[in-house]
Amino acid sequence: MKKLRRIIRQNFSESVKSTAPIILIIVALCFSIAPIPNSIFISFLVGGALLVIGMSLFNLGVQTAMTPIGERIGAFITKKRRLWVLIIVTLLIGIFVTISEPDLQVLADQIPTVPNAVLMVSVGVGVGIFLVVALLRMLLYVPISYILIGCYAVVFALSAFVPKEYLAIAFDAGGVTTGPMTVPFIMALGLGVASIRSDKHASNDSFGLVGLSSVGPILTVMILGILYKNSGGTYDAPVAAEHANSREVWRQFTNAGQGFPHYFIEVLYALAPVIVFFIVFQFIAFKMGKRAFLKISIGIGYTFAGLVLFLTGVNVGFMPAGLYLGEQLAALPYNWILIPIAMIIGYFIVSAEPAVHVLNKQVEEISSGAIPEKAMKIGLAVGMCASLGLSMVRLLYHISLMWFLVPGYVIALALAFFVPKLFTAIAFDSGGVVSGPMTATFLLPFAIGVCNQLDGMVIFDAFGMVAMVAMTPLITIQIMGFIFKMRSKRIEKQAPVSETVIIE
């Protein structure tokens, strides 16, 4: 019990430290150059409190339930040593966990020309197929750089045939669908498969699954764009609603259509496939004792409660604030200030993404502390800072998204030949991890608010921000890997071989 209380306090402390800077920055903007209505401001503060509590419970649930389940399933399908078992189970996991991803519904609502069910199943199949590819890569010892180059060559070749209104959404899909539900499970699955391999690079190869899985949604949305290009439909940008009094503000949090009841049902559907997988594998493979089974069951409860609170907080509290704040800043006569403000927000907001903590801790553990969590935080924060700055430049001057994505991915894929393989895999995982619910529910509405004020076209200008957020860590983390490689070489020359830590 004492250990549990200590872990809860630690998670709560980390959540406060992660979210406090971004909340304080937004509060400072609201009291200075970008005032917002009182009702939206109060909603934002309530949302911030829910975000802190929700993230604490979610991280606790990941530690006690999601990671152990993923690792056990990964070890089981590899121990069977039957290729068809690995392919079928992995494909089903990819499909069901992706369909259960809360962020996928956000994406589905953004594409009015494609039925939601068609989109969700298609994206789930895309993630499932590429998750199978990622696991086969681990078992067949194929360098991740070769597969990534081939995948993105296909993506950019296909983009020439996709209607322009689908391009930004397709690239956004790669980041949005690898969110807080999918990432911990996929990363744990990779660790489970790696635990069966006996070679020294097995743990390093457990990274890269999220990065490869992110390619699937891009391709499936592109294909859907080609198939549904003549289906019509328009996108209706969200509007920040104001409320007359504090009671009405609270009602939006308890409203069955958008508050706690809505996200209670959504998260219940989200966790249902994971619970089913857990129970099925408990009977056919795990066969854990009552104590271990109860511990994981309670962990699933923590995950459930954390996601409900977190998603309610960011959707009801943060989304209207982001939209209104973007409109206010874009209306300023010196709206160029959007660029530095967005960069500051980007630097701090990355720490508020739940899946970022999962990735950073796993990186530190797998590398035995050679890649500290602090270094990962800085690398991801710099990447987010750059992506939001470039996104504001794109919005202010109406520059096509492809002018940023094509050279960005060329640089990222070229760096793969000059940095340790581990850093390449971590970098492409990072792209999917940083573009989670905070990006979808605060930064995207922020961009839509700017776009509305500047009379831009939301479908062309505002969408694409998630894609930018997912791209820049591919570069910054690999640059960090290049620096690490140079330092390791210097240390290797100065110290005996037994004292050096070399990451390939």
Buried (B, 14 or more C-beta within 10 A) or exposed (E): EEEEEEBBEEBBEBBEEBBBBBBEBBBEBBEEEBEBBBBBBBBBBBBBBBBBBBBBBBBBBBBBBBBBBBBBBBBBBBBEEEEEBBBBBBBBBBBBBBBBBBBBBBBBEBBBBBBBEBBBBBBBBBBBBBBBBBBBBBBEEEBBBEBBBEBBEBBBEBBEEBEEBBBBBBBBBBBBBBBBBBBBBBBBBBBBBBBBBEEEBBBBBBBBBBBBBBBBBBBBBBBBBEEBBEEEEEBEEBEBBBBEEEEEBBEBBEEEEBBBBBBBEBBBEBBEBBBEBBEEBBEEBBEBEEEEBEBBBBBBBBBBBBBBBBBBBBBBBBBBBBBBBBBBBBEEEEBEBBBEBBBBBBBBBBBBBBBBBBBBBBBBEBBEEBBEBEBBBBBBBBBBBBBBBBBBBBBBEEEBBBEBBBEBBEBBBEBBEEBBBBBBBBBBBBBBBBBBBBBBBBBBBBBBBBBBBBEBEBBBBBBBBBBBBBBBBBBBBBBBBBBBBEEBEEEBEEEEEEEEEEBE
